[in-house]
Amino acid sequence: MCSAEPINCFPVLVNILSNTFLRLFNSTEHIRIWSDPFPHTRSPAFMQDIFYRCLVFTLLLIAGLPSHFAMTSMDDYKVKIMH
């Protein structure tokens, strides 16, 4: 009836219990519970903002990697380490 993850199973359990108690008290109403832990924002501006932030981060990372490897190789050369 629900997956093993507690974030999905708890609302289903609460729904079953609350509707059972309502039926015990002869009520015709029912309670509907849903789990939506994260807001769903699908605006294009938000997605574009995330894309550009990831792009800038990736470009900065790519710009720094070659110098890191070059400095490591120079340090190894100075100490005369063989790989």
HELIX and SHEET records of a PDB file:
HELIX    1   1 PRO A    6  LEU A   24  1                                  19    
HELIX    2   2 PRO A   44  VAL A   79  1                                  36    
END                                                                             
